[in-house]
Amino acid sequence: MTQTPQAPQTPRTPQTPASSSRLFEPARLGGLVLPNRLVMAPLTRNRAGADGVPGELMAAHYAQRASAGLIIAEGTTPNAVGQSYPHIPGIHTPEQIAGWRRVTGAVGAAGGRMFLQLQHAGRVGHPDTSGHVPLAPSAVRFPEPLPTPGGLREGVTPRAMTAADIGATLADFATAARNAVAAGFAGVEVHSANGHLLHQFLSRNTNLRTDAWGGSVERRIRFTVEVVRAVVAAVGRDRVGVRISPGANVNGIEEGGTGELYPALAEALAELEPVYLHQVHADPDDALYAEIRKLWPGTLIANPALSREEVAADGGKARGERLLAAGADLIALGRGFVANPDFVARLRTGAPLNELRPEFLMHVGGAEGYNDYPALQYGCA
Ligand SMILES: Cc1cc2nc3c(=O)[nH]c(=O)nc-3n(C[C@H](O)[C@H](O)[C@H](O)COP(=O)(O)O)c2cc1C
């Protein structure tokens, strides 16, 4: 019997080729096919006009980033009273809808897909900015100064929402979602994270209500559930995602009972079947993340909490891969997309990342630090 000579064993290279990462595999999201699993997280950049109308600057910014599997456009106000800072975009006037249509048109022409985040600020608003006394679950003042057109001003005590205010706000979210679809968005993300109105309802220190909208966990989650129900009814479940930030103590929030709150919310939302749940600061080693993953049957977008060093080192690629291995479907990254218009290509090829210029992140306006981050130059010289 003759033996076939064996090919000499060559040592395996310890590195997986960059292109084999699951981050670059396509994924389905409702009726959309995403070319990769990288999502541009919603990022407030205060570049809309004073009337909340998105202009050419914003269209160019998002079009530069159209290679993301999905772009979730920045927190956008569903009604006038819900505005947080100056130059935040809105989606409640015809001019704002027309402005966003130019943005989605530019992104579509560049091959991208967009959802729009609907963000009602609640108490994180100021009359000098919105022209209205802010509305919130309870009259609990925002504890820090807020940016206004005239500079930083002390937060004001919001007005506790009446039953009529709650009904009107639910209707405004539904109308805003319809407006977003009319403006060319594939869907909307309901912002129930980071200390804004919905998170204020979820949290014990900002929701002191004793009616059907406060008190027990079931009552504290009710407003988020009803907003999602209204928005799903308006535009269909394939066009609705929800963002949550379990345990986040941003914007003066102290949730209380985080471990009970989010499993209850995930279960209640699962019945409404929005197309995704988006968890901020998701940690693959965290028990609550694992529990939410178990309770949530649909697409889970995970946004890791990155240190500055991780953002600079690999933009979040390694953490994103760990989260995919721990059951996430899509990975949202923020600062990496700020500094790199071609973030996906850089992660795929291992090319170096641009350095973030944090001084241009907020409240500055203009193209500097916004649309002037360079893309890699491809092709032959
Ligand atoms: C300048 C800036 C603006 C942000 N604006 C929003 C926003 O409008 N809505 C929101 O839900 N999160 C917002 N975030 C949070 C990001 O979506 C994301 O969760 C955060 O940057 C962490 O992701 P990263 O480590 O990849 O940057 C913002 C973050 C930054 C740095």
The ligand as an ORCA input file, in Angstrom:
! r2SCAN-3c Opt
* xyz 0 1
  C     -21.368     63.955     20.743
  C     -22.297     62.862     21.174
  C     -23.653     63.007     20.927
  C     -24.540     61.995     21.298
  N     -25.881     62.128     20.995
  C     -26.742     61.111     21.264
  C     -28.104     61.186     20.840
  O     -28.549     62.123     20.171
  N     -28.919     60.159     21.184
  C     -28.465     59.079     21.902
  O     -29.241     58.165     22.187
  N     -27.165     58.979     22.267
  C     -26.296     59.949     21.949
  N     -24.968     59.810     22.271
  C     -24.452     58.517     22.788
  C     -23.935     57.679     21.605
  O     -25.006     57.245     20.778
  C     -23.172     56.418     22.105
  O     -24.034     55.684     22.943
  C     -21.890     56.799     22.834
  O     -21.093     57.682     22.067
  C     -21.066     55.524     23.160
  O     -20.651     54.890     21.963
  P     -19.074     54.978     21.503
  O     -18.288     54.479     22.679
  O     -18.960     54.080     20.320
  O     -18.777     56.409     21.207
  C     -24.063     60.824     21.939
  C     -22.692     60.702     22.205
  C     -21.810     61.694     21.813
  C     -20.327     61.495     22.053
*
